[in-house]
Amino acid sequence: MSDPYATRAAVHEQVIDGFGTVRVLPLDPHADAGVVHDWVSEERAVFWGMTGLTRDQVAEIYTHMDSLDTHHAFLLLKDGAPAGLLQTYEPEADRVGETYAVRPGDIGIHLLLAPAGPGGACTGWSSHLLTAVTSYALRGTGRHRIVVDPDVRNEKAVARFLRQGFEAGGTVVLPEVDLPDVHLPEKRAQLAFLTREVACRDDGDARRAGPA
């Protein structure tokens, strides 16, 4: 069977020892709508805020995002198979920018990881994918610090970021956004930050220690 993603250019590609190759592709709002809709419809993705939307509605949301210069969406592939959804954004153009002092070189990310493949749980699945994401966000875009804002109730996501070296910031309330093309309810979020210095140090430590 041919690889439907083989001809699509990646903005980032990384081979992770003991895990595989992770590619980061710009999201195609229509071609990728099916796989994204499957993910966001699962109960585990309730904090993503798209549960209950149709495939066409998901495509419309990402078509709108594709028109913006400040917000971007990407499909993560692990050895050619869809593995997650990444969104990056300029914090000063997002509601999170109202809740903390934005620094030059900051970049925000939202991350939704797919379940590990048909073979079941894969050791290091989340941490290895997040390693590729942070590498792209910091090195690939030339930024200095990542900010994340998971819902405080999403304890798994908060713990995942902290294990990855993110430093917890404050707990904030992100204001409601109610625009013709976008509606986001008010959210109580846990801010966390990862600097390039910490990410590079932790990456070096991991390489010396080898896979967990």
Residue, then its C-alpha position, 0 to 999 in steps of 0.5 A: m500500500s502506498d504511503p499517502y504522506a510520502t509526497r508531502a513536505a515536512v517542516h521537521e523530521q527527526v530520527i529518535d533512537g529506539f523509537g523511530t522517525v517523527r515527521v511534522l507536516p503542515l495540516d491539510p484541513h480537508a485531506d486530514a479532516g478524517v483522522v483529526h475528527d476521529w481523534v477529537s471525537e474520543e472521550r479522551a480528547v474532551f479537553w481539546g473542545m471539539t467533541g461532538l463536531t462533524r468532520d466538515q466542522v473540523a475541516e472548517i475550523y482548520t481551514h480558518m486556522d490555515s488562513l491565519d499568520t499567527h496560528h498553524a496546525f500540523l500533523l505528526l507522523k511516526d514512521g509514516a503513520p498519523a500520531g498526533l495533532l500539533q498547533t503552534y501560535e504567537p502568544e501575543a495574538d492569543r488569549v493566553g497573552e493576556t495572562y502572562a508577560v510575553r517575551p520576544g521569542d515565545i511560541g505557544i503550542h497545543l498538542l493532542l497525541a493519538p493512542a499508540g498504534p494497533g500493537g498497544a502501549c509503546t514505551g516512551w510514546s508520549s515523551h518521544l513525540l513531545t521531544a520531536v515537537t519541542s525540537y521543532a518549536l524551539r530549533g526549527t522555528g528559532r524560538h527561545r521558549i515554549v508556553v503551554d496552557p492545558d486545562v487544570r483538570n487535564e492532569k495527564a497533560v500537565a504531568r506530561f509537560l512537567r516530566q518533559g522539563f517544562e517549569a510550571g507557571g501560574t494557574v490562570v483563567l483564559p477569557e472566553v473568545d466569541l467571534p464569528d469564526v471562533h468560539l472558545p469558552e473560558k478556561r482555567a489553565q495551568l501555564a508551563f514553560l520550556t526554554r531552549e537551554v533546558a530542552c537542549r540540556d535534557d536532550g543531551d542527558a537523554r542521549r547519554a543515558g540512552p532510551a528508558 
